[in-house]
Amino acid sequence: MKRLMIILCLAATGQIAAQTVSKQSLLQKKYSLHWQTTFIPQYHFNFHAPYSGENSLQSSEPARASFSVTAFLKYKLFNKTYLVCNPEAAGGKGLSKTTGIAGFPNGEVYRVGDPAPKPFIARLYAEHRFPLSSRMETVEDDQNQIREITNKDYLSVILGKFSLTDFFDDSQISHDPRTEFMNWSLMGNGAWDYPANTRGYTMGAVFQAVYNDWTFRTAMTTVPIEANGPVLQFKFGKAMGIVWELEKLHLFQKDAKRFSTMHAGFFLNKANMGNYRLSIQSAGVNAPDITGSRLLGRSKWGCYFSIDNHFGLIHQFVKVSWNNGKNES
């Protein structure tokens, strides 16, 4: 009888363990695949303008629209090693060729001459994580995110093509024009002149250290050869972008639905920049030309600070940023 009871207990224990493993295996996935498409039409009424120039908002123009479609693929190559690939196509036009408004009202529009939709690779990068503790958490399936049980505290190294705003200044309230505020100046901290090509992407390396509710990030990336240009370059000390950021999750937390998140960052860009003062001085009676004073190795630096407040149904954000403002964006 004792032997029979022992066998039954072992069988029950084995069944419970098998069920636990089965449930965990259901949570574990090797890949995630998502896609999005966004269409934004915009129009403004006719208005009187006492003067207009090449870069002014036109006083009369037809409606304009932007279109984008993106596939988000993330694949788990090995244990703690991931590959992200995001093919994208975007097209359309902004009002007045995206000029004339400092905070442009459509963050989905790029300053690309041809409005026809064109495919390109938005992101293509690899990430490897080094666990820092045995604490585990369940990650849900989402864009560029695999459903799995993984370490909550880790070091992460990312190499490839991405947008710096994928990792830095990542507000959960005002960050993505596809789902939140569409204004360019609300997508991120306005004074942070983050390095990017015409479509907003760059190449480089990101290092992250995540522990408890604190995260430290730093990145070194390429910069465009000319302002808003499609071609990127990297020359250490002369053409490069660097950013450091400290993030604190669940700041002033009261419960699961009422908390704040803080981001504080410092950035330094070095590139072939024109100098505003030199361009104005050399122009004389003519219109200043910023390209005439460009010099490789000039710098722009600054800092930013933001807080997201999640208070139940009410969400608020505060963004403060500054840069030295002497050289070209």
N, C-alpha and C positions, 0 to 999 in steps of 0.2 A: 504493500500500500504506500509506504514511504517513497519507494522508487517511482511509483506511478505519479504521486504528487509532485516529486522533483521534476519528472519529465514534463508534466503539464505546466509547471511554473516556468521551466526553461522555454517551452513552446510559446507560452503567452508572452514572455519577455522578448523572445525573438520576433514575435508578430508585432509587438509595440515598436521595437527598434526598426523593423522593416517599414512600418507605417510612417515613423518619424523620418527615416531616410527618404521614403517615397515623397512625403510632403516637401522636404527640403529640395529634392531633385526637381519637383514641379516648379519651385521658385527659381531654380538655377537655369539660366539660358545662355546659349553661346552667342546670340546676336539679337539685335533689335532693328526694326525697319519701320520708318514713318515717313510721311510726306506732308507738305503743306503747299497751298497755293493762295495767293493774295492778289486782289484786284482793287485798286484805289482810284476812283475818278474824282477830279477836283475842278472847281469853276469859281471865278470871282466876277462880280458885277462890274460894269463899266464905271470908271471914275475919272475925275479931272486931275491932271498932273501939271503943275506949273513948269516942270522941265522933265525931260526923259533922256536917258543915255543908253549905251549899249548894254549896260549891266543893270538897268532899272526894271522894276516890275512893270510890264506893259499895261497901259490903261484900258486896253480892249484886246481880248484874245479869246479863242474858243476853249472849250473844256479840254483838259488833258487827263491822261490816265496812266497808271503804272501797273505792271503785271510781273509776278514772280512765282516760280514753282521750284521746290527744293525736295530732294530725297535725303533722308537722314539714315545712314547705315553705320552701325557699330558692331564690330565682330571681336570676340574674345579669342585671340590667337593662342595664347598660353595662359597659365595661371598668373593673374595680375598684369597681363599684357594685352592691350586693346588696340584696335585699328579703327579709325573713324574716317569715313569718306562721304562727302556731301556734294553730289552733282547738283548744279543749279542752272536755271535759265531765267533771265530777267530782261525786261524791255519796257518801252513806253517813254513818255515825256513828262517833265514837270512843267508847271506854269512858268512862262518866261525863261525857259531853258535853265531852270533852277537858280535864277539870279533875282536880285531885287528885294529879297526878304532875308534878314539876318538869321532868324530861326525859321528855316524853310519848313512849310507845313506838311511835307511828305518825305519821311525818312526812307521810303522804299525806292526813291528815285536816285539814280547815280548821274554824275556829270559825264555821260557817255554820248558822243556825237550821234551814233546810229541808234534810233529808237527801236529797231527790229529786235525781237527776242533772240538772244544768243546763249547757247549752252557753255558752261565752263565748270571747273572744279572749284567750289567755294572753299572746302576744307578737305585736307588729306594729311592726317597726322597719326603718330603712334604714341601711346602712353604706357608707361610701366609704373606700378605702385609697389612700394616697399612698406610692409606693415610696421606700425610703431607700437601696437598693443594687441591684445587678444579680444578687445571689445568688438562685437559684431553688430551690424545693422542690416535691415532689409531695404534694398534699393528697388524702386518701382520701375517698370518699363516706361520709357519716355524718349523724346528726341535725343539722340546721341547718348542714350543711357540704357543699360541692360538690366533686366530684372534678375537680381541675385542677392545672396547673403554674403557680405564682404566686410572687411575691416573698417571700423569707423575712424581710426587714427592711422595716418599713413604719410609717407613721402611720395611725391609723384614727379616724374620727369616726362615732358611732352616735347616732341620734335616734329616739325612739319609746317604745313600751311593752315592758317586759322585767322580769326579776327581777335585782336587783343581784348575786345569787349566780351568775348566768350568766357573769359576767366576773370577780368578785372572790372571794377566798378559795376558789378552785376546786381543792380537793383531788381528786386522782385515786383516793383510797382511801376517804375518808369524806365524801361530798358529796350523793349522790342517793339518797333513800330507796327509789326504785324498783329499784335494782340493788345498793345497798350497805347500810350500817347504817340502820335505820328510825327510830332515836331522834332526836327534835327537836334535842336538845343536841349531837348528833354530826354533823348536817347541815352546820353551819358553826360558827364560833367563837361560843360561847354568849353572851358579853358584847357582841357586836356587834349592837346593836338596829337592824338595817338597815330603812330605810323601805319599807313595803309595805302594800297593801290587805289585805283579809281573806284572799285567796287567794295572797298572797305576791308580787304584781306591783306595779310602779310605772311612772312615766313620767318621761323626762328625757333627758340626754345623757351619753355616755361618750366619753372620749378615751383612746387607747392609743398608746404608742410602743414598738415591738418592734424590738430590735436584738441580734443574736447570741442569747445565751441570757437576756438581760435584758428585762424588760417593766415599763414604768411606766404605771399607769392612774389616772385620776381621773374622778369622776362628780358631777353635780349633778342631783337628782331632786325630785319631789313627795313629800309626806308625807300620811298620812291625817288628815282633819279631827279625828277622835277615835281613840283607841287601838284598833287592830284593826278600824277601820271600813272600809267599802267605797268611800267618797268621798275622792278625793285633792285636795290643794290645793298651790299654790306662791306664797309671798310672800317675796321676796328679803329675807334678814336676819331673818325672823320665822317662816316656815314652809318649810323646805327641808332636804334631806339632802345632805351632802358626804362623799366618801370618797376617800382616796389610798392607793395600794398599789404596792409594789415586789415583783416576782417574779423569782426566779433559777432557771432550769431546769438540770438536770444538775449540781447541786451535789454535790461529792465523788464525781464519776463514776469508776467503775472500768472498766465496759464498758457495752454497750448495754442490758444487763438489770440492772445494779447502779448505781443513782444516787439522788440525793436532789433534792427540789424545795422551795424556800423561798418563803413568802408573808409579807410584813410590811405592815400597814396601819394607818391612822389615820382615825377617822370623827368627824363632828360632825353632830348632828341638832338642828334648831330647830323647835318646834311648839307647839301649844296643850296644854302639859303641866301636870299637877298636881304639886305639891311634897309629898314624903312627910312631911317634918318639920312643915310648916304644917298638913297634913291631920290628923296625930296631935294636934298642939297644940289645934286648934280642935274636935276631936271630944269632948273631955272624957271622960265616962263612956260615951259612945256609940261605936259602931263607926266607925272613920275612913272617910271617903268621899273618894277621890282626885279625883273630878270637881269637888268644891266648891272646890278651890284651883287650878284650871286657869288659866293665863295664857299668852296668845300671845307667842311669842318666847323662852320658856325653852329651855334647851339640855341635851343629853346628849352627852358626848364620851368617847372612849376609844381603845384600840388593840388590835391582835391580832397574833399571830405563830404560824406553823405550819410544820412540816416533814413532808414525805412521804418515807419511805425505801423504795425498791424494791430489795430484795436477792434477786433470783431468785424463788424460791417464797415467800419471807417478805416481807410488806409491813407497815410500821409507820407510824403517824402520831402527831404531837405537836401539840396545840393549846393555846395560852395566850392569854387575852384578859382585858381589864379595862375597866370604864367608871366614871365618877364616881358613879353611883348615887343622885344626889340627886333627880332628877325622874322622872316617869312614863315607862314604856316605851312 
